[in-house]
Amino acid sequence: MFPGSVKYHVGDIVELRKTHPCGGREWEITRTGIDFGLRCTTCGRRVMLPRHKFEKRVKRIVRYALDLEGQTTPGT
């Protein structure tokens, strides 16, 4: 898969490669664009990452955000 080929949406839960100091690995996407806003699902800490660093650190998408019809949004 090529970098940038996966579409990320606000509300998606992603697992990052490195564990956060609180022990959590899952993050909720709160902002997308050139920078990504993330919130740790364990402790609530918020961070901003540039897109290129975010895409390198994502291991997998744990859960997709729900769209207005209640169906999951596709990851591609």
PyMOL commands that place a pseudoatom at each C-alpha (Angstrom):
pseudoatom trace, name=CA, resn=MET, resi=1, chain=A, elem=C, hetatm=0, pos=[0.000, 0.000, 0.000]
pseudoatom trace, name=CA, resn=PHE, resi=2, chain=A, elem=C, hetatm=0, pos=[1.328, 3.434, -0.897]
pseudoatom trace, name=CA, resn=PRO, resi=3, chain=A, elem=C, hetatm=0, pos=[1.662, 6.188, 1.729]
pseudoatom trace, name=CA, resn=GLY, resi=4, chain=A, elem=C, hetatm=0, pos=[-1.374, 8.443, 1.646]
pseudoatom trace, name=CA, resn=SER, resi=5, chain=A, elem=C, hetatm=0, pos=[-3.605, 5.870, -0.055]
pseudoatom trace, name=CA, resn=VAL, resi=6, chain=A, elem=C, hetatm=0, pos=[-5.665, 5.287, 3.112]
pseudoatom trace, name=CA, resn=LYS, resi=7, chain=A, elem=C, hetatm=0, pos=[-8.358, 7.868, 3.906]
pseudoatom trace, name=CA, resn=TYR, resi=8, chain=A, elem=C, hetatm=0, pos=[-8.606, 8.832, 7.565]
pseudoatom trace, name=CA, resn=HIS, resi=9, chain=A, elem=C, hetatm=0, pos=[-11.710, 10.467, 9.049]
pseudoatom trace, name=CA, resn=VAL, resi=10, chain=A, elem=C, hetatm=0, pos=[-12.480, 12.384, 12.231]
pseudoatom trace, name=CA, resn=GLY, resi=11, chain=A, elem=C, hetatm=0, pos=[-13.695, 9.839, 14.781]
pseudoatom trace, name=CA, resn=ASP, resi=12, chain=A, elem=C, hetatm=0, pos=[-11.610, 6.911, 13.496]
pseudoatom trace, name=CA, resn=ILE, resi=13, chain=A, elem=C, hetatm=0, pos=[-9.710, 5.013, 16.201]
pseudoatom trace, name=CA, resn=VAL, resi=14, chain=A, elem=C, hetatm=0, pos=[-6.158, 4.094, 15.176]
pseudoatom trace, name=CA, resn=GLU, resi=15, chain=A, elem=C, hetatm=0, pos=[-3.432, 2.041, 16.832]
pseudoatom trace, name=CA, resn=LEU, resi=16, chain=A, elem=C, hetatm=0, pos=[0.036, 3.587, 16.759]
pseudoatom trace, name=CA, resn=ARG, resi=17, chain=A, elem=C, hetatm=0, pos=[3.291, 1.638, 16.749]
pseudoatom trace, name=CA, resn=LYS, resi=18, chain=A, elem=C, hetatm=0, pos=[4.666, 3.102, 19.980]
pseudoatom trace, name=CA, resn=THR, resi=19, chain=A, elem=C, hetatm=0, pos=[2.887, 2.896, 23.323]
pseudoatom trace, name=CA, resn=HIS, resi=20, chain=A, elem=C, hetatm=0, pos=[1.945, 6.206, 24.976]
pseudoatom trace, name=CA, resn=PRO, resi=21, chain=A, elem=C, hetatm=0, pos=[3.522, 6.758, 28.448]
pseudoatom trace, name=CA, resn=CYS, resi=22, chain=A, elem=C, hetatm=0, pos=[0.092, 6.107, 30.023]
pseudoatom trace, name=CA, resn=GLY, resi=23, chain=A, elem=C, hetatm=0, pos=[0.107, 2.622, 28.468]
pseudoatom trace, name=CA, resn=GLY, resi=24, chain=A, elem=C, hetatm=0, pos=[-2.464, 3.333, 25.747]
pseudoatom trace, name=CA, resn=ARG, resi=25, chain=A, elem=C, hetatm=0, pos=[-1.931, 2.516, 22.078]
pseudoatom trace, name=CA, resn=GLU, resi=26, chain=A, elem=C, hetatm=0, pos=[-5.270, 3.627, 20.638]
pseudoatom trace, name=CA, resn=TRP, resi=27, chain=A, elem=C, hetatm=0, pos=[-5.952, 7.193, 19.530]
pseudoatom trace, name=CA, resn=GLU, resi=28, chain=A, elem=C, hetatm=0, pos=[-9.077, 8.938, 18.233]
pseudoatom trace, name=CA, resn=ILE, resi=29, chain=A, elem=C, hetatm=0, pos=[-8.604, 11.246, 15.248]
pseudoatom trace, name=CA, resn=THR, resi=30, chain=A, elem=C, hetatm=0, pos=[-9.983, 14.700, 16.113]
pseudoatom trace, name=CA, resn=ARG, resi=31, chain=A, elem=C, hetatm=0, pos=[-8.633, 16.646, 13.121]
pseudoatom trace, name=CA, resn=THR, resi=32, chain=A, elem=C, hetatm=0, pos=[-7.427, 15.788, 9.619]
pseudoatom trace, name=CA, resn=GLY, resi=33, chain=A, elem=C, hetatm=0, pos=[-5.542, 17.754, 7.001]
pseudoatom trace, name=CA, resn=ILE, resi=34, chain=A, elem=C, hetatm=0, pos=[-1.873, 18.640, 6.701]
pseudoatom trace, name=CA, resn=ASP, resi=35, chain=A, elem=C, hetatm=0, pos=[-1.705, 17.976, 10.478]
pseudoatom trace, name=CA, resn=PHE, resi=36, chain=A, elem=C, hetatm=0, pos=[-3.607, 15.351, 12.444]
pseudoatom trace, name=CA, resn=GLY, resi=37, chain=A, elem=C, hetatm=0, pos=[-5.167, 15.972, 15.842]
pseudoatom trace, name=CA, resn=LEU, resi=38, chain=A, elem=C, hetatm=0, pos=[-5.236, 12.892, 18.071]
pseudoatom trace, name=CA, resn=ARG, resi=39, chain=A, elem=C, hetatm=0, pos=[-6.697, 12.122, 21.503]
pseudoatom trace, name=CA, resn=CYS, resi=40, chain=A, elem=C, hetatm=0, pos=[-5.440, 9.184, 23.565]
pseudoatom trace, name=CA, resn=THR, resi=41, chain=A, elem=C, hetatm=0, pos=[-8.406, 6.936, 24.368]
pseudoatom trace, name=CA, resn=THR, resi=42, chain=A, elem=C, hetatm=0, pos=[-6.792, 5.903, 27.679]
pseudoatom trace, name=CA, resn=CYS, resi=43, chain=A, elem=C, hetatm=0, pos=[-5.796, 9.203, 29.322]
pseudoatom trace, name=CA, resn=GLY, resi=44, chain=A, elem=C, hetatm=0, pos=[-7.364, 11.855, 27.065]
pseudoatom trace, name=CA, resn=ARG, resi=45, chain=A, elem=C, hetatm=0, pos=[-4.086, 13.571, 26.159]
pseudoatom trace, name=CA, resn=ARG, resi=46, chain=A, elem=C, hetatm=0, pos=[-4.279, 15.557, 22.902]
pseudoatom trace, name=CA, resn=VAL, resi=47, chain=A, elem=C, hetatm=0, pos=[-1.418, 15.838, 20.415]
pseudoatom trace, name=CA, resn=MET, resi=48, chain=A, elem=C, hetatm=0, pos=[-0.880, 17.212, 16.909]
pseudoatom trace, name=CA, resn=LEU, resi=49, chain=A, elem=C, hetatm=0, pos=[1.255, 15.354, 14.363]
pseudoatom trace, name=CA, resn=PRO, resi=50, chain=A, elem=C, hetatm=0, pos=[2.271, 16.333, 10.836]
pseudoatom trace, name=CA, resn=ARG, resi=51, chain=A, elem=C, hetatm=0, pos=[0.650, 14.050, 8.239]
pseudoatom trace, name=CA, resn=HIS, resi=52, chain=A, elem=C, hetatm=0, pos=[3.912, 12.336, 7.212]
pseudoatom trace, name=CA, resn=LYS, resi=53, chain=A, elem=C, hetatm=0, pos=[4.762, 11.397, 10.826]
pseudoatom trace, name=CA, resn=PHE, resi=54, chain=A, elem=C, hetatm=0, pos=[1.191, 10.254, 11.527]
pseudoatom trace, name=CA, resn=GLU, resi=55, chain=A, elem=C, hetatm=0, pos=[1.116, 7.974, 8.475]
pseudoatom trace, name=CA, resn=LYS, resi=56, chain=A, elem=C, hetatm=0, pos=[4.465, 6.409, 9.461]
pseudoatom trace, name=CA, resn=ARG, resi=57, chain=A, elem=C, hetatm=0, pos=[3.283, 5.741, 13.035]
pseudoatom trace, name=CA, resn=VAL, resi=58, chain=A, elem=C, hetatm=0, pos=[-0.134, 4.199, 12.289]
pseudoatom trace, name=CA, resn=LYS, resi=59, chain=A, elem=C, hetatm=0, pos=[-0.144, 0.437, 12.697]
pseudoatom trace, name=CA, resn=ARG, resi=60, chain=A, elem=C, hetatm=0, pos=[-3.828, -0.176, 11.889]
pseudoatom trace, name=CA, resn=ILE, resi=61, chain=A, elem=C, hetatm=0, pos=[-7.300, 1.328, 12.012]
pseudoatom trace, name=CA, resn=VAL, resi=62, chain=A, elem=C, hetatm=0, pos=[-9.087, -0.225, 14.989]
pseudoatom trace, name=CA, resn=ARG, resi=63, chain=A, elem=C, hetatm=0, pos=[-12.540, 1.247, 14.332]
pseudoatom trace, name=CA, resn=TYR, resi=64, chain=A, elem=C, hetatm=0, pos=[-13.949, 3.442, 11.594]
pseudoatom trace, name=CA, resn=ALA, resi=65, chain=A, elem=C, hetatm=0, pos=[-16.053, 6.508, 12.390]
pseudoatom trace, name=CA, resn=LEU, resi=66, chain=A, elem=C, hetatm=0, pos=[-19.754, 6.294, 11.690]
pseudoatom trace, name=CA, resn=ASP, resi=67, chain=A, elem=C, hetatm=0, pos=[-21.153, 8.453, 8.924]
pseudoatom trace, name=CA, resn=LEU, resi=68, chain=A, elem=C, hetatm=0, pos=[-24.575, 10.158, 9.035]
pseudoatom trace, name=CA, resn=GLU, resi=69, chain=A, elem=C, hetatm=0, pos=[-26.449, 7.039, 7.902]
pseudoatom trace, name=CA, resn=GLY, resi=70, chain=A, elem=C, hetatm=0, pos=[-24.896, 4.950, 10.684]
pseudoatom trace, name=CA, resn=GLN, resi=71, chain=A, elem=C, hetatm=0, pos=[-22.716, 2.891, 8.353]
pseudoatom trace, name=CA, resn=THR, resi=72, chain=A, elem=C, hetatm=0, pos=[-18.967, 2.687, 8.704]
pseudoatom trace, name=CA, resn=THR, resi=73, chain=A, elem=C, hetatm=0, pos=[-16.920, 4.780, 6.318]
pseudoatom trace, name=CA, resn=PRO, resi=74, chain=A, elem=C, hetatm=0, pos=[-14.554, 2.857, 4.045]
pseudoatom trace, name=CA, resn=GLY, resi=75, chain=A, elem=C, hetatm=0, pos=[-10.842, 2.964, 4.841]
pseudoatom trace, name=CA, resn=THR, resi=76, chain=A, elem=C, hetatm=0, pos=[-9.801, 3.415, 1.222]
for i in range(1, 76): cmd.bond("trace and resi %d" % i, "trace and resi %d" % (i + 1))
show_as sticks, trace
zoom trace
